[in-house]
Amino acid sequence: MKKTLIATTALVAAGMLASPASAAEKIKLGVSGFMENWVGFATQQSAFETGAGTAFESNYNDIDVQQDSELTFSGSSKLDNGITVKAVLEIEADRGATGRDSVAVYLSSPSMGTVLIGADKTPTWGMKKEAPDVGIDRTDSDNWIVNPGSNSAQERPYVDGLSDAHKIGYKSPSFGGLQIGASYAPDSATTQNGMTNMNTGAGSEYDVGAAYNGKFGGTSVGAALIWHGEETQANNGDRDIITGGLSVSMSGITVGGAYTQISDDDGSVAGRTSTDGDFYNVGVSYKAGPTSVSLSYAHGEAEGLTSTAADDERSVIMLSAGYNMGPGIDMKASLFQAEYIDEAKTAALKNKGWGIVAGVDLAF
């Protein structure tokens, strides 16, 4: 499967590059990005903060100010043969943040689809379907209610293991609403040039997925099925991740959800930490003019240490609201409760609390 994905994507890219082409002028980069600024209140479970009598006592502040921001430099040029060449460079812009996020080139045409070469999210990431949320994002709940580091359960059904690793990827044109995508990353942790040593590197990763988006009268339907594989470094197990998602929208109401199953070979090795598990989320949102609200629930379980019989667990329920004040300016707020349970069931490794967070989300 891996060789087929690589060969198919390479052939499409070679076909694009081999076509006679010329452009009127060089690519000129423009600047875009986003900035999220949040103020919130959150509680922690007292037994977790005190460490249940251990030396790891903590005292987390109830009120916090957080942010997430990013700058994107991008530009494109359409060649005479119809192929569009696009360059993307993303930089983390938070206070104290360092390094790039994505650096990639895209080759696309209406008839052949889009080829990605470089460091960016896999094409299947944009194909996923899951529970709607108009607030801070459920996966950010552990920025406010601390998730004990030993908890391996994840909330997001689609596990983006390929992240921004160097890769080659492909997304097809839409055929009657149906679209396919695939990618391959030789080393999921690489950040620079150099061949990968599979005995010491993070290992190769690849995925393939299909999505459908269509309209039936006044109802919009979206569905996706994605398979993600990982060949980890020597002496570690491989992983297979299968995710399915569905979204239905009508008259401003959207209902959606997703489910993921992870099979981790480390589950057969005593004393290892395994991500074997199931994850899902479900939710509903409503939009009327500039105002939107959503309610969602997510739950995940993972095996954790293979020597322990129980599973790590994570649950988040979130009520969110949003108001569009103008182009690229949104006010957002979320009220949520999160619970993290370590398989050992010790007080120092469990946490539960609730939080309320509000702020401004800017897109430019």
C-alpha positions as a Markdown table, in Angstrom:
| # | Residue | x | y | z |
|---|---|---|---|---|
| 1 | Met | 0.0 | 0.0 | 0.0 |
| 2 | Lys | 2.8 | 2.4 | 0.9 |
| 3 | Lys | 4.6 | 1.9 | -2.4 |
| 4 | Thr | 1.3 | 2.4 | -4.3 |
| 5 | Leu | 0.6 | 5.7 | -2.6 |
| 6 | Ile | 4.1 | 7.0 | -3.3 |
| 7 | Ala | 4.1 | 5.9 | -6.9 |
| 8 | Thr | 0.7 | 7.3 | -7.7 |
| 9 | Thr | 1.4 | 10.7 | -6.2 |
| 10 | Ala | 4.9 | 10.8 | -7.8 |
| 11 | Leu | 3.3 | 10.1 | -11.3 |
| 12 | Val | 0.8 | 12.9 | -10.9 |
| 13 | Ala | 3.5 | 15.3 | -9.8 |
| 14 | Ala | 5.8 | 14.2 | -12.7 |
| 15 | Gly | 2.9 | 14.7 | -15.2 |
| 16 | Met | 2.4 | 18.2 | -14.0 |
| 17 | Leu | 6.0 | 19.2 | -14.0 |
| 18 | Ala | 6.6 | 17.6 | -17.5 |
| 19 | Ser | 3.9 | 19.8 | -19.1 |
| 20 | Pro | 5.2 | 22.8 | -21.1 |
| 21 | Ala | 4.6 | 25.8 | -19.0 |
| 22 | Ser | 5.4 | 29.5 | -18.6 |
| 23 | Ala | 4.2 | 32.2 | -16.2 |
| 24 | Ala | 3.7 | 35.9 | -16.7 |
| 25 | Glu | 5.6 | 36.8 | -13.5 |
| 26 | Lys | 7.3 | 35.4 | -10.4 |
| 27 | Ile | 5.3 | 34.4 | -7.4 |
| 28 | Lys | 4.6 | 37.2 | -5.0 |
| 29 | Leu | 4.0 | 36.3 | -1.3 |
| 30 | Gly | 1.1 | 37.9 | 0.7 |
| 31 | Val | 0.6 | 37.7 | 4.4 |
| 32 | Ser | -2.4 | 36.2 | 6.2 |
| 33 | Gly | -2.9 | 34.4 | 9.5 |
| 34 | Phe | -5.0 | 34.3 | 12.7 |
| 35 | Met | -4.8 | 35.5 | 16.3 |
| 36 | Glu | -6.8 | 34.0 | 19.2 |
| 37 | Asn | -6.8 | 35.7 | 22.6 |
| 38 | Trp | -8.6 | 34.1 | 25.5 |
| 39 | Val | -9.4 | 35.0 | 29.2 |
| 40 | Gly | -10.8 | 32.2 | 31.3 |
| 41 | Phe | -11.5 | 30.7 | 34.7 |
| 42 | Ala | -11.0 | 27.0 | 35.4 |
| 43 | Thr | -10.9 | 24.7 | 38.4 |
| 44 | Gln | -8.8 | 21.6 | 39.2 |
| 45 | Gln | -9.5 | 18.6 | 41.4 |
| 46 | Ser | -8.0 | 19.3 | 44.8 |
| 47 | Ala | -6.5 | 15.7 | 45.1 |
| 48 | Phe | -4.8 | 16.2 | 41.8 |
| 49 | Glu | -3.3 | 19.6 | 42.8 |
| 50 | Thr | -2.0 | 18.3 | 46.1 |
| 51 | Gly | -0.6 | 15.1 | 44.5 |
| 52 | Ala | -2.5 | 13.0 | 47.1 |
| 53 | Gly | 0.3 | 13.4 | 49.7 |
| 54 | Thr | 3.2 | 13.0 | 47.2 |
| 55 | Ala | 6.0 | 15.5 | 46.6 |
| 56 | Phe | 4.4 | 16.7 | 43.4 |
| 57 | Glu | 2.1 | 19.3 | 44.9 |
| 58 | Ser | 0.8 | 22.0 | 42.5 |
| 59 | Asn | -1.3 | 25.1 | 42.8 |
| 60 | Tyr | -2.8 | 26.2 | 39.5 |
| 61 | Asn | -4.1 | 29.7 | 39.1 |
| 62 | Asp | -7.9 | 29.9 | 38.7 |
| 63 | Ile | -7.7 | 32.7 | 36.1 |
| 64 | Asp | -5.5 | 32.7 | 33.0 |
| 65 | Val | -4.8 | 34.6 | 29.8 |
| 66 | Gln | -3.8 | 32.5 | 26.8 |
| 67 | Gln | -3.3 | 33.0 | 23.0 |
| 68 | Asp | -2.6 | 31.2 | 19.8 |
| 69 | Ser | -1.4 | 33.0 | 16.7 |
| 70 | Glu | 0.2 | 32.3 | 13.4 |
| 71 | Leu | 1.4 | 34.1 | 10.3 |
| 72 | Thr | 1.1 | 32.6 | 6.8 |
| 73 | Phe | 3.1 | 33.8 | 3.9 |
| 74 | Ser | 1.7 | 32.4 | 0.7 |
| 75 | Gly | 1.5 | 33.2 | -3.0 |
| 76 | Ser | 0.6 | 31.4 | -6.3 |
| 77 | Ser | 0.9 | 31.7 | -10.0 |
| 78 | Lys | -1.1 | 30.1 | -12.8 |
| 79 | Leu | 1.0 | 28.8 | -15.6 |
| 80 | Asp | -0.1 | 28.8 | -19.3 |
| 81 | Asn | -0.7 | 25.1 | -19.2 |
| 82 | Gly | -3.4 | 25.6 | -16.5 |
| 83 | Ile | -1.3 | 24.4 | -13.5 |
| 84 | Thr | -1.3 | 26.6 | -10.4 |
| 85 | Val | 1.9 | 26.6 | -8.3 |
| 86 | Lys | 1.4 | 27.8 | -4.7 |
| 87 | Ala | 4.0 | 28.3 | -2.0 |
| 88 | Val | 3.1 | 28.3 | 1.7 |
| 89 | Leu | 5.3 | 29.3 | 4.7 |
| 90 | Glu | 3.7 | 29.3 | 8.2 |
| 91 | Ile | 5.3 | 30.7 | 11.3 |
| 92 | Glu | 4.2 | 30.5 | 14.9 |
| 93 | Ala | 3.8 | 34.1 | 16.1 |
| 94 | Asp | 2.9 | 33.7 | 19.8 |
| 95 | Arg | 5.0 | 35.4 | 22.5 |
| 96 | Gly | 8.0 | 33.2 | 23.0 |
| 97 | Ala | 7.2 | 30.9 | 20.1 |
| 98 | Thr | 10.0 | 29.8 | 17.8 |
| 99 | Gly | 10.3 | 28.0 | 14.5 |
| 100 | Arg | 8.2 | 27.4 | 11.5 |
| 101 | Asp | 4.9 | 25.5 | 11.3 |
| 102 | Ser | 4.5 | 24.6 | 7.6 |
| 103 | Val | 6.8 | 25.0 | 4.6 |
| 104 | Ala | 5.4 | 23.5 | 1.4 |
| 105 | Val | 4.6 | 23.8 | -2.3 |
| 106 | Tyr | 1.4 | 22.8 | -4.0 |
| 107 | Leu | 0.9 | 21.9 | -7.7 |
| 108 | Ser | -2.8 | 21.8 | -8.8 |
| 109 | Ser | -5.0 | 21.8 | -11.8 |
| 110 | Pro | -8.8 | 21.3 | -12.1 |
| 111 | Ser | -8.4 | 18.0 | -14.0 |
| 112 | Met | -5.5 | 16.4 | -12.1 |
| 113 | Gly | -6.0 | 17.5 | -8.5 |
| 114 | Thr | -3.5 | 18.8 | -6.1 |
| 115 | Val | 0.0 | 17.5 | -5.2 |
| 116 | Leu | 1.7 | 18.6 | -1.9 |
| 117 | Ile | 5.5 | 18.4 | -1.5 |
| 118 | Gly | 7.0 | 19.6 | 1.8 |
| 119 | Ala | 6.0 | 20.1 | 5.4 |
| 120 | Asp | 2.3 | 20.6 | 5.9 |
| 121 | Lys | -0.7 | 18.7 | 7.2 |
| 122 | Thr | -1.8 | 15.7 | 5.2 |
| 123 | Pro | -4.5 | 16.4 | 2.5 |
| 124 | Thr | -6.9 | 14.0 | 4.4 |
| 125 | Trp | -6.9 | 16.4 | 7.4 |
| 126 | Gly | -9.1 | 18.8 | 5.5 |
| 127 | Met | -11.5 | 16.0 | 4.5 |
| 128 | Lys | -12.4 | 14.9 | 8.1 |
| 129 | Lys | -15.9 | 15.2 | 9.6 |
| 130 | Glu | -16.6 | 15.5 | 13.3 |
| 131 | Ala | -18.9 | 17.2 | 15.9 |
| 132 | Pro | -19.3 | 20.9 | 15.2 |
| 133 | Asp | -17.9 | 23.4 | 17.7 |
| 134 | Val | -18.0 | 27.3 | 17.5 |
| 135 | Gly | -15.9 | 28.0 | 20.6 |
| 136 | Ile | -12.4 | 27.5 | 21.8 |
| 137 | Asp | -12.1 | 23.9 | 20.4 |
| 138 | Arg | -12.7 | 20.8 | 22.6 |
| 139 | Thr | -9.0 | 19.7 | 22.2 |
| 140 | Asp | -7.9 | 22.9 | 23.9 |
| 141 | Ser | -9.8 | 22.1 | 27.1 |
| 142 | Asp | -6.6 | 20.6 | 28.6 |
| 143 | Asn | -5.0 | 24.1 | 28.3 |
| 144 | Trp | -7.3 | 25.1 | 31.2 |
| 145 | Ile | -8.1 | 21.8 | 33.0 |
| 146 | Val | -4.8 | 20.0 | 33.3 |
| 147 | Asn | -4.6 | 16.6 | 31.8 |
| 148 | Pro | -2.2 | 14.4 | 33.8 |
| 149 | Gly | 0.8 | 13.6 | 31.6 |
| 150 | Ser | 0.4 | 9.8 | 32.1 |
| 151 | Asn | -3.0 | 9.9 | 30.4 |
| 152 | Ser | -2.7 | 8.5 | 26.9 |
| 153 | Ala | -6.4 | 8.9 | 25.9 |
| 154 | Gln | -7.1 | 11.3 | 23.1 |
| 155 | Glu | -10.3 | 13.3 | 22.2 |
| 156 | Arg | -10.0 | 14.1 | 18.6 |
| 157 | Pro | -11.2 | 11.1 | 16.5 |
| 158 | Tyr | -8.8 | 11.9 | 13.7 |
| 159 | Val | -5.3 | 11.4 | 15.0 |
| 160 | Asp | -3.1 | 13.8 | 13.0 |
| 161 | Gly | 0.1 | 11.8 | 13.4 |
| 162 | Leu | 1.6 | 13.1 | 10.1 |
| 163 | Ser | 1.2 | 16.7 | 11.4 |
| 164 | Asp | 3.7 | 19.0 | 9.6 |
| 165 | Ala | 6.3 | 16.4 | 8.9 |
| 166 | His | 8.0 | 16.5 | 5.4 |
| 167 | Lys | 5.8 | 14.5 | 3.1 |
| 168 | Ile | 4.4 | 14.0 | -0.4 |
| 169 | Gly | 0.6 | 14.1 | -0.7 |
| 170 | Tyr | -2.2 | 14.1 | -3.2 |
| 171 | Lys | -5.9 | 15.2 | -3.3 |
| 172 | Ser | -8.0 | 14.4 | -6.3 |
| 173 | Pro | -10.6 | 16.7 | -7.9 |
| 174 | Ser | -14.2 | 16.2 | -6.8 |
| 175 | Phe | -16.1 | 13.7 | -8.9 |
| 176 | Gly | -19.8 | 14.2 | -8.2 |
| 177 | Gly | -19.0 | 15.2 | -4.6 |
| 178 | Leu | -16.5 | 12.3 | -4.1 |
| 179 | Gln | -12.9 | 13.1 | -3.4 |
| 180 | Ile | -9.8 | 11.0 | -2.4 |
| 181 | Gly | -6.6 | 11.9 | -0.7 |
| 182 | Ala | -3.3 | 10.3 | 0.4 |
| 183 | Ser | 0.1 | 11.1 | 1.7 |
| 184 | Tyr | 3.4 | 9.6 | 2.8 |
| 185 | Ala | 6.0 | 10.9 | 5.3 |
| 186 | Pro | 9.4 | 9.1 | 5.4 |
| 187 | Asp | 10.1 | 10.3 | 9.0 |
| 188 | Ser | 7.2 | 11.8 | 11.0 |
| 189 | Ala | 9.7 | 13.8 | 13.2 |
| 190 | Thr | 12.1 | 15.2 | 10.6 |
| 191 | Thr | 12.6 | 18.9 | 10.6 |
| 192 | Gln | 15.6 | 19.2 | 8.2 |
| 193 | Asn | 17.3 | 17.5 | 5.3 |
| 194 | Gly | 19.0 | 14.2 | 5.7 |
| 195 | Met | 18.2 | 10.5 | 5.2 |
| 196 | Thr | 16.2 | 8.7 | 7.8 |
| 197 | Asn | 17.8 | 5.9 | 9.9 |
| 198 | Met | 14.8 | 3.6 | 10.7 |
| 199 | Asn | 16.6 | 2.3 | 13.8 |
| 200 | Thr | 16.7 | 5.7 | 15.4 |
| 201 | Gly | 14.2 | 7.9 | 13.6 |
| 202 | Ala | 10.5 | 8.4 | 14.4 |
| 203 | Gly | 9.4 | 6.1 | 11.6 |
| 204 | Ser | 7.4 | 6.6 | 8.4 |
| 205 | Glu | 3.6 | 7.4 | 8.3 |
| 206 | Tyr | 1.0 | 7.3 | 5.5 |
| 207 | Asp | -2.7 | 7.7 | 5.0 |
| 208 | Val | -5.5 | 7.4 | 2.5 |
| 209 | Gly | -9.0 | 8.7 | 2.7 |
| 210 | Ala | -12.2 | 9.4 | 0.9 |
| 211 | Ala | -14.8 | 12.1 | 1.5 |
| 212 | Tyr | -18.2 | 12.9 | 0.1 |
| 213 | Asn | -19.9 | 16.3 | 0.1 |
| 214 | Gly | -23.3 | 16.7 | -1.5 |
| 215 | Lys | -26.6 | 18.6 | -1.4 |
| 216 | Phe | -30.1 | 17.1 | -1.4 |
| 217 | Gly | -32.6 | 19.9 | -1.7 |
| 218 | Gly | -31.9 | 22.1 | 1.3 |
| 219 | Thr | -29.8 | 19.4 | 3.2 |
| 220 | Ser | -26.0 | 19.2 | 3.0 |
| 221 | Val | -24.4 | 15.9 | 3.7 |
| 222 | Gly | -20.7 | 15.2 | 4.4 |
| 223 | Ala | -19.0 | 11.9 | 5.1 |
| 224 | Ala | -15.4 | 10.8 | 5.4 |
| 225 | Leu | -13.5 | 7.5 | 5.9 |
| 226 | Ile | -9.7 | 7.8 | 6.6 |
| 227 | Trp | -7.0 | 5.1 | 7.3 |
| 228 | His | -3.7 | 6.1 | 8.8 |
| 229 | Gly | -0.7 | 3.8 | 9.2 |
| 230 | Glu | 2.5 | 4.2 | 11.1 |
| 231 | Glu | 5.7 | 2.2 | 10.9 |
| 232 | Thr | 7.5 | 3.1 | 14.1 |
| 233 | Gln | 11.2 | 2.9 | 14.7 |
| 234 | Ala | 12.9 | -0.4 | 15.5 |
| 235 | Asn | 11.6 | -2.4 | 18.6 |
| 236 | Asn | 8.3 | -0.4 | 18.7 |
| 237 | Gly | 5.0 | -1.6 | 17.4 |
| 238 | Asp | 3.2 | -0.3 | 14.3 |
| 239 | Arg | -0.2 | 1.5 | 14.5 |
| 240 | Asp | -3.3 | 1.4 | 12.3 |
| 241 | Ile | -5.9 | 4.2 | 12.8 |
| 242 | Ile | -9.3 | 4.1 | 11.1 |
| 243 | Thr | -11.7 | 7.1 | 11.4 |
| 244 | Gly | -15.2 | 7.6 | 10.1 |
| 245 | Gly | -17.2 | 10.9 | 10.3 |
| 246 | Leu | -20.6 | 12.3 | 9.3 |
| 247 | Ser | -22.1 | 15.8 | 9.1 |
| 248 | Val | -25.6 | 16.8 | 8.2 |
| 249 | Ser | -26.8 | 20.5 | 7.8 |
| 250 | Met | -30.2 | 22.0 | 7.2 |
| 251 | Ser | -31.8 | 25.4 | 8.0 |
| 252 | Gly | -28.8 | 26.5 | 10.0 |
| 253 | Ile | -28.6 | 23.3 | 12.1 |
| 254 | Thr | -25.6 | 21.0 | 11.8 |
| 255 | Val | -25.4 | 17.6 | 13.5 |
| 256 | Gly | -22.1 | 15.7 | 13.3 |
| 257 | Gly | -19.8 | 13.2 | 14.9 |
| 258 | Ala | -16.9 | 10.9 | 14.3 |
| 259 | Tyr | -15.4 | 7.6 | 15.6 |
| 260 | Thr | -11.9 | 6.3 | 15.6 |
| 261 | Gln | -10.4 | 2.9 | 16.4 |
| 262 | Ile | -6.6 | 2.6 | 17.0 |
| 263 | Ser | -4.8 | -0.7 | 16.8 |
| 264 | Asp | -1.3 | -0.5 | 18.4 |
| 265 | Asp | 1.2 | -3.4 | 18.1 |
| 266 | Asp | 2.7 | -2.2 | 21.4 |
| 267 | Gly | -0.4 | -3.7 | 23.1 |
| 268 | Ser | 1.2 | -7.1 | 22.9 |
| 269 | Val | 4.4 | -6.1 | 24.6 |
| 270 | Ala | 4.5 | -6.2 | 28.4 |
| 271 | Gly | 5.5 | -2.9 | 30.1 |
| 272 | Arg | 5.0 | -0.7 | 27.1 |
| 273 | Thr | 2.5 | 2.2 | 26.7 |
| 274 | Ser | -0.1 | 1.4 | 24.1 |
| 275 | Thr | -2.5 | 3.8 | 22.4 |
| 276 | Asp | -5.0 | 0.9 | 21.6 |
| 277 | Gly | -8.4 | 2.5 | 22.0 |
| 278 | Asp | -11.6 | 4.1 | 20.8 |
| 279 | Phe | -12.5 | 7.7 | 20.5 |
| 280 | Tyr | -15.6 | 9.5 | 19.5 |
| 281 | Asn | -17.4 | 12.9 | 19.6 |
| 282 | Val | -21.0 | 14.0 | 18.8 |
| 283 | Gly | -22.5 | 17.4 | 18.7 |
| 284 | Val | -25.0 | 19.9 | 17.2 |
| 285 | Ser | -24.7 | 23.6 | 16.3 |
| 286 | Tyr | -27.1 | 26.3 | 15.2 |
| 287 | Lys | -26.3 | 29.4 | 13.2 |
| 288 | Ala | -28.7 | 32.4 | 12.7 |
| 289 | Gly | -27.1 | 35.4 | 11.0 |
| 290 | Pro | -23.9 | 36.4 | 12.9 |
| 291 | Thr | -24.8 | 34.3 | 16.0 |
| 292 | Ser | -24.0 | 30.6 | 16.5 |
| 293 | Val | -24.2 | 28.1 | 19.3 |
| 294 | Ser | -23.0 | 24.5 | 19.7 |
| 295 | Leu | -23.1 | 21.6 | 22.2 |
| 296 | Ser | -20.8 | 18.7 | 21.9 |
| 297 | Tyr | -19.5 | 15.7 | 23.9 |
| 298 | Ala | -16.3 | 13.7 | 23.4 |
| 299 | His | -14.9 | 10.6 | 25.0 |
| 300 | Gly | -11.7 | 8.6 | 24.5 |
| 301 | Glu | -10.2 | 5.5 | 26.1 |
| 302 | Ala | -6.7 | 4.1 | 25.6 |
| 303 | Glu | -4.9 | 1.0 | 27.0 |
| 304 | Gly | -2.0 | 2.9 | 28.5 |
| 305 | Leu | 0.5 | 0.7 | 30.2 |
| 306 | Thr | 0.1 | -2.9 | 29.0 |
| 307 | Ser | 0.9 | -4.2 | 32.5 |
| 308 | Thr | -2.2 | -2.5 | 33.9 |
| 309 | Ala | -5.6 | -4.0 | 33.3 |
| 310 | Ala | -7.7 | -0.8 | 33.2 |
| 311 | Asp | -7.7 | 2.0 | 30.5 |
| 312 | Asp | -6.9 | 5.7 | 30.5 |
| 313 | Glu | -10.1 | 7.8 | 29.9 |
| 314 | Arg | -10.8 | 11.4 | 28.8 |
| 315 | Ser | -14.2 | 13.1 | 28.6 |
| 316 | Val | -15.2 | 16.7 | 27.6 |
| 317 | Ile | -18.6 | 18.3 | 27.3 |
| 318 | Met | -18.7 | 21.8 | 25.9 |
| 319 | Leu | -21.3 | 24.5 | 25.3 |
| 320 | Ser | -20.1 | 27.3 | 23.0 |
| 321 | Ala | -21.4 | 30.5 | 21.5 |
| 322 | Gly | -20.0 | 32.8 | 18.8 |
| 323 | Tyr | -20.8 | 36.2 | 17.3 |
| 324 | Asn | -19.3 | 37.5 | 14.1 |
| 325 | Met | -18.6 | 41.3 | 14.6 |
| 326 | Gly | -17.3 | 41.8 | 11.1 |
| 327 | Pro | -15.1 | 40.2 | 8.4 |
| 328 | Gly | -12.5 | 38.1 | 10.2 |
| 329 | Ile | -13.6 | 39.2 | 13.7 |
| 330 | Asp | -15.4 | 36.7 | 16.0 |
| 331 | Met | -16.2 | 36.9 | 19.7 |
| 332 | Lys | -16.3 | 33.3 | 21.1 |
| 333 | Ala | -17.1 | 31.8 | 24.5 |
| 334 | Ser | -17.2 | 28.2 | 25.9 |
| 335 | Leu | -18.4 | 26.7 | 29.1 |
| 336 | Phe | -17.1 | 23.1 | 29.6 |
| 337 | Gln | -16.3 | 20.3 | 32.0 |
| 338 | Ala | -13.4 | 17.9 | 31.5 |
| 339 | Glu | -12.4 | 14.7 | 33.3 |
| 340 | Tyr | -9.2 | 12.7 | 32.9 |
| 341 | Ile | -8.9 | 9.3 | 34.6 |
| 342 | Asp | -5.6 | 7.4 | 34.6 |
| 343 | Glu | -5.7 | 3.7 | 34.4 |
| 344 | Ala | -4.0 | 3.4 | 37.9 |
| 345 | Lys | -7.0 | 5.3 | 39.4 |
| 346 | Thr | -4.7 | 7.1 | 41.8 |
| 347 | Ala | -5.8 | 10.6 | 42.9 |
| 348 | Ala | -2.6 | 12.3 | 41.8 |
| 349 | Leu | -3.2 | 11.0 | 38.2 |
| 350 | Lys | -6.8 | 12.0 | 37.9 |
| 351 | Asn | -8.3 | 15.4 | 37.4 |
| 352 | Lys | -11.7 | 16.9 | 36.9 |
| 353 | Gly | -12.9 | 20.5 | 36.6 |
| 354 | Trp | -15.0 | 23.0 | 34.8 |
| 355 | Gly | -14.0 | 26.2 | 33.0 |
| 356 | Ile | -15.4 | 29.2 | 31.2 |
| 357 | Val | -13.3 | 30.9 | 28.5 |
| 358 | Ala | -14.1 | 33.9 | 26.3 |
| 359 | Gly | -12.1 | 35.9 | 23.8 |
| 360 | Val | -11.5 | 37.3 | 20.3 |
| 361 | Asp | -10.6 | 35.2 | 17.3 |
| 362 | Leu | -9.1 | 37.3 | 14.4 |
| 363 | Ala | -8.5 | 36.1 | 10.9 |
| 364 | Phe | -6.5 | 38.3 | 8.5 |
